[in-house]
């Protein structure tokens, strides 16, 4: 799946510039869930690999195009509302997990599960398609490759720092609670749940706070929250303190990617789709790099040292955000 994502990232922005984000969004909104049905039909390992490749590719087309649409809506509103869109995404993650748990409890096979998702998705897309933004298209003048300027590169590095932390929480928070905190089995997932809950909640209040204090202040505070939360979990590896620390990490990462996307959409040197694709490429590398980096360091030292390094990377958000005029 990551291979499919990385394969499609270099030309996603160009295609969106040529055809418009609305066209790509509607295309991806049908084909992205259709690959779930493909996964439900696989018979051989290579079938699964191929289906996951397309799942990653279409997921990337969907991600970049829908965020490009969100930028267009922001321009209509004249203020930052990107974090609220990402908050809806977080709610969708909880909804998908709940629905998956229900279907497993009902002992339905994966194909039935994925068909249900596809039908629900197709209905939503058909119903809301007329409300999407008909954005301008670049046509023949759209360049396949535009060199990112200094600001886009910095935005990408900020996203990198945030997504390293997100990847760490997604893959290692449960292991940390099991091995370091030594939580009882029923509480092993507590840290992850606290992180996800605070990340979702933070996104619904982020826009209001950003309007009051500005993007720069929010991003600087976000890096401090991430670093403080991870260090609290490292220095005080107990259920209450580590749980509180993971909540701070969730609050810290909640605003970073939405605000960076919003800022990138205002780029004067790149189209919104191309700017988002460039930032997503850098950020996604961080998402992929974080978990194996944690494992490698833990193998040679300890998981607490691994989390300390991620805390330092989280503070890079504060350093980089302070150097940009937003």
C-alpha positions as CSV (number, residue, x, y, z in Angstrom):
1,X,0.0,0.0,0.0
2,X,2.8,2.5,0.8
3,X,4.4,1.7,-2.6
4,X,1.2,2.6,-4.4
5,X,1.0,5.8,-2.5
6,X,4.6,6.8,-3.2
7,X,4.3,5.8,-6.8
8,X,1.3,8.1,-7.4
9,X,2.5,11.1,-5.4
10,X,4.9,12.6,-8.0
11,X,2.2,13.1,-10.6
12,X,-0.9,13.6,-8.5
13,X,-0.5,17.4,-8.4
14,X,0.1,17.6,-12.1
15,X,-3.1,15.5,-13.0
16,X,-5.2,17.7,-10.6
17,X,-3.8,20.8,-12.2
18,X,-4.6,19.5,-15.7
19,X,-8.1,18.1,-15.0
20,X,-9.2,19.9,-11.8
21,X,-9.6,18.6,-8.3
22,X,-13.3,17.9,-8.7
23,X,-12.8,15.5,-11.6
24,X,-10.1,13.6,-9.8
25,X,-12.0,13.6,-6.5
26,X,-15.1,12.0,-8.1
27,X,-13.0,9.5,-10.0
28,X,-11.0,8.5,-6.9
29,X,-14.2,8.5,-4.7
30,X,-15.5,5.6,-6.7
31,X,-12.3,3.7,-7.4
32,X,-10.8,4.0,-3.9
33,X,-13.5,1.9,-2.2
34,X,-13.7,-0.4,-5.2
35,X,-10.2,-1.6,-4.4
36,X,-11.6,-2.8,-1.0
37,X,-13.9,-5.1,-3.0
38,X,-10.8,-6.3,-4.9
39,X,-9.2,-7.1,-1.5
40,X,-12.3,-9.1,-0.6
41,X,-11.9,-11.2,-3.7
42,X,-8.2,-12.1,-3.5
43,X,-7.1,-15.7,-3.7
44,X,-3.3,-15.4,-3.8
45,X,-0.7,-13.3,-2.1
46,X,0.2,-11.5,-5.3
47,X,-3.5,-10.7,-5.8
48,X,-3.5,-9.0,-2.4
49,X,-0.2,-7.1,-3.1
50,X,-1.7,-5.8,-6.4
51,X,-5.0,-4.8,-4.7
52,X,-3.1,-3.0,-1.9
53,X,-1.0,-1.2,-4.5
54,X,-4.1,0.2,-6.2
55,X,-5.6,0.9,-2.7
56,X,-2.6,3.1,-1.9
57,X,-2.7,4.8,-5.3
58,X,-6.4,5.7,-5.4
59,X,-6.2,6.7,-1.7
60,X,-3.5,9.2,-2.5
61,X,-5.5,10.7,-5.4
62,X,-8.5,11.0,-3.1
63,X,-6.5,12.6,-0.3
64,X,-4.8,15.3,-2.4
65,X,-7.9,16.1,-4.5
66,X,-10.3,16.4,-1.5
67,X,-7.8,18.6,0.4
68,X,-7.5,20.7,-2.8
69,X,-11.3,21.1,-2.7
70,X,-11.1,22.0,1.0
71,X,-8.6,24.8,0.1
72,X,-11.1,26.1,-2.5
73,X,-13.9,26.1,0.2
74,X,-11.5,28.0,2.6
75,X,-11.1,30.7,0.0
76,X,-14.8,31.1,-0.2
77,X,-15.1,31.4,3.6
78,X,-12.0,33.7,3.7
79,X,-10.7,32.0,6.9
80,X,-9.0,28.8,8.0
81,X,-11.4,25.9,8.4
82,X,-9.1,23.0,7.3
83,X,-8.7,21.5,10.7
84,X,-12.4,21.0,11.0
85,X,-12.3,19.0,7.7
86,X,-9.6,16.8,9.2
87,X,-11.6,16.4,12.4
88,X,-14.4,14.9,10.3
89,X,-11.7,12.5,8.9
90,X,-10.9,11.5,12.4
91,X,-14.5,10.8,13.2
92,X,-14.7,8.7,10.0
93,X,-11.8,6.7,11.4
94,X,-13.7,5.9,14.6
95,X,-16.8,5.2,12.6
96,X,-15.0,2.8,10.3
97,X,-13.4,1.0,13.3
98,X,-16.8,0.7,15.0
99,X,-18.5,-0.6,11.8
100,X,-15.7,-3.1,11.3
101,X,-16.1,-4.3,14.9
102,X,-19.8,-4.8,14.4
103,X,-19.4,-6.7,11.2
104,X,-16.8,-9.0,12.7
105,X,-19.2,-9.6,15.6
106,X,-21.8,-10.6,13.1
107,X,-19.3,-12.9,11.5
108,X,-19.8,-11.5,8.0
109,X,-16.9,-12.2,5.6
110,X,-14.7,-9.4,4.4
111,X,-16.2,-9.2,0.9
112,X,-19.7,-8.5,2.4
113,X,-18.1,-5.9,4.7
114,X,-16.3,-4.1,1.8
115,X,-19.4,-4.2,-0.5
116,X,-21.4,-2.5,2.3
117,X,-18.7,0.2,2.5
118,X,-18.6,0.6,-1.3
119,X,-22.4,1.0,-1.5
120,X,-22.4,3.6,1.3
121,X,-19.6,5.5,-0.3
122,X,-21.2,5.5,-3.8
123,X,-24.4,6.8,-2.3
124,X,-22.6,9.6,-0.5
125,X,-20.6,10.6,-3.6
126,X,-23.7,10.6,-5.9
127,X,-25.7,12.7,-3.4
128,X,-23.0,15.3,-2.7
129,X,-21.2,15.4,-6.0
130,X,-23.2,18.5,-7.2
131,X,-22.0,20.4,-4.1
132,X,-18.3,20.0,-4.9
133,X,-16.3,23.0,-6.2
134,X,-15.8,23.4,-9.9
135,X,-12.2,24.6,-9.8
136,X,-10.1,25.9,-12.7
137,X,-8.0,23.6,-14.8
138,X,-4.4,24.2,-15.9
139,X,-4.8,22.6,-19.3
140,X,-1.8,22.4,-21.6
141,X,0.1,25.0,-19.5
142,X,0.2,22.8,-16.4
143,X,3.8,21.7,-15.8
144,X,4.5,18.1,-14.8
145,X,7.2,19.2,-12.3
146,X,7.4,22.5,-10.5
147,X,10.4,22.9,-8.1
148,X,9.0,23.5,-4.6
149,X,10.1,26.9,-3.2
150,X,11.6,27.4,0.2
151,X,8.3,27.8,2.0
152,X,6.8,24.6,0.5
153,X,10.0,22.7,1.6
154,X,9.7,24.1,5.1
155,X,6.0,23.2,5.2
156,X,6.9,19.7,4.1
157,X,9.5,19.3,6.9
158,X,6.9,20.5,9.5
159,X,4.5,17.9,8.1
160,X,7.4,15.4,8.3
161,X,8.0,16.1,12.0
162,X,4.3,15.7,12.8
163,X,3.7,12.5,10.7
164,X,6.8,10.9,12.3
165,X,5.0,11.3,15.6
166,X,1.7,10.1,14.2
167,X,3.3,7.0,12.8
168,X,4.9,6.3,16.1
169,X,1.6,6.6,18.0
170,X,-0.2,4.5,15.5
171,X,2.3,1.6,15.6
172,X,4.0,1.8,18.9
173,X,1.8,3.4,21.5
174,X,0.2,0.0,22.4
175,X,3.7,-1.7,22.6
176,X,4.9,1.2,24.8
177,X,2.0,0.6,27.2
178,X,2.6,-3.1,27.2
179,X,6.4,-3.2,27.6
180,X,7.3,0.0,29.3
181,X,4.2,1.1,31.2
182,X,3.4,-2.6,31.9
183,X,-0.3,-1.9,31.8
184,X,-2.7,-4.8,32.3
185,X,-3.9,-6.4,29.0
186,X,-7.3,-4.6,29.1
187,X,-5.5,-1.2,29.2
188,X,-2.8,-1.8,26.6
189,X,-4.7,0.2,23.9
190,X,-5.6,3.1,26.4
191,X,-2.7,5.3,25.2
192,X,-3.7,5.0,21.6
193,X,-7.3,5.7,22.3
194,X,-6.4,8.8,24.4
195,X,-4.1,10.0,21.6
196,X,-6.7,9.5,18.9
197,X,-9.5,11.0,21.0
198,X,-7.5,14.1,21.7
199,X,-6.3,14.4,18.1
200,X,-9.9,14.4,16.9
201,X,-11.1,16.8,19.6
202,X,-8.2,19.2,18.9
203,X,-9.1,19.5,15.3
204,X,-12.6,20.8,16.0
205,X,-11.3,23.6,18.2
206,X,-8.1,24.3,16.2
207,X,-9.7,26.7,13.7
208,X,-11.2,28.9,16.3
209,X,-7.9,29.1,18.2
210,X,-6.0,29.8,14.9
211,X,-8.3,32.7,14.1
212,X,-7.5,34.2,17.5
213,X,-3.7,33.7,17.8
214,X,-2.5,32.9,14.3
215,X,-1.0,29.8,12.5
216,X,2.5,30.5,13.7
217,X,1.6,30.5,17.4
218,X,-0.5,27.4,17.0
219,X,2.3,25.5,15.3
220,X,4.9,26.6,17.8
221,X,2.6,25.4,20.6
222,X,1.9,22.2,18.8
223,X,5.6,21.2,18.7
224,X,5.9,22.0,22.4
225,X,2.9,19.9,23.2
226,X,4.3,16.9,21.2
227,X,7.7,17.1,22.8
228,X,6.3,17.6,26.3
229,X,3.9,14.7,26.0
230,X,6.5,12.3,24.8
231,X,9.0,13.3,27.4
232,X,6.4,13.0,30.2
233,X,5.6,9.4,29.0
234,X,9.4,8.6,28.9
235,X,10.3,10.1,32.3
236,X,7.2,8.9,34.1
237,X,6.2,5.6,32.5
238,X,3.0,5.0,34.5
239,X,-0.6,4.6,33.3
240,X,-1.9,8.0,34.3
241,X,1.2,10.0,33.4
242,X,1.9,8.2,30.1
243,X,-1.8,8.5,29.2
244,X,-1.7,12.2,29.9
245,X,1.5,12.5,27.8
246,X,-0.1,10.7,24.9
247,X,-3.1,13.1,25.1
248,X,-0.7,16.0,24.8
249,X,0.9,14.4,21.7
250,X,-2.6,14.0,20.2
251,X,-3.4,17.6,20.9
252,X,0.0,18.6,19.4
253,X,-0.4,16.7,16.1
254,X,-4.0,17.6,15.6
255,X,-3.4,21.0,14.0
256,X,-0.1,20.6,12.2
257,X,-1.0,18.9,8.9
258,X,-4.3,20.8,8.4
259,X,-2.6,24.2,9.0
260,X,0.3,23.3,6.8
261,X,-2.0,22.2,4.0
262,X,-4.0,25.4,4.4
263,X,-0.9,27.5,4.2
264,X,0.4,25.6,1.1
265,X,-2.9,26.3,-0.7
266,X,-1.9,29.9,-0.7
267,X,1.4,29.3,-2.5
268,X,2.1,31.8,-5.3
269,X,4.6,29.5,-7.2
270,X,2.6,26.2,-7.3
271,X,-1.0,25.1,-7.8
272,X,-2.8,23.9,-4.6
273,X,-2.8,20.3,-5.9
274,X,1.0,20.4,-6.7
275,X,1.8,22.1,-3.4
276,X,-0.2,19.5,-1.4
277,X,1.4,16.6,-3.3
278,X,4.9,18.0,-2.6
279,X,4.1,18.4,1.2
280,X,2.4,15.0,1.3
281,X,5.4,13.3,-0.2
282,X,7.8,14.7,2.4
283,X,5.3,14.1,5.2
284,X,4.4,10.6,4.2
285,X,8.1,9.6,4.2
286,X,8.1,10.7,7.9
287,X,5.0,8.5,8.5
288,X,6.8,5.5,7.0
289,X,10.1,6.2,8.6
290,X,9.0,6.7,12.2
291,X,7.8,3.2,13.1
292,X,10.9,1.3,11.8
293,X,13.2,3.9,13.3
294,X,11.6,3.3,16.6
295,X,12.1,-0.4,16.3
296,X,15.7,-0.1,15.3
297,X,16.6,2.1,18.2
298,X,14.6,0.0,20.6
299,X,16.5,-3.1,19.5
300,X,19.9,-1.6,20.3
301,X,18.9,0.4,23.3
302,X,15.3,0.7,24.6
303,X,11.9,1.9,23.6
304,X,12.2,4.9,26.0
305,X,15.2,6.2,24.0
306,X,13.3,5.7,20.8
307,X,10.5,7.9,22.1
308,X,13.0,10.5,23.3
309,X,14.3,10.8,19.7
310,X,10.8,11.2,18.4
311,X,10.3,13.9,21.0
312,X,13.3,15.8,19.6
313,X,11.9,15.4,16.1
314,X,8.5,16.8,17.3
315,X,10.3,19.9,18.6
316,X,11.5,20.5,15.1
317,X,8.0,21.7,14.3
318,X,8.4,24.5,16.8
319,X,11.8,25.5,15.5
320,X,10.8,25.5,11.8
321,X,7.4,27.2,12.4
322,X,9.3,30.0,14.3
323,X,11.4,30.7,11.2
324,X,8.6,31.3,8.7
325,X,6.6,34.4,8.2
326,X,3.0,33.0,8.0
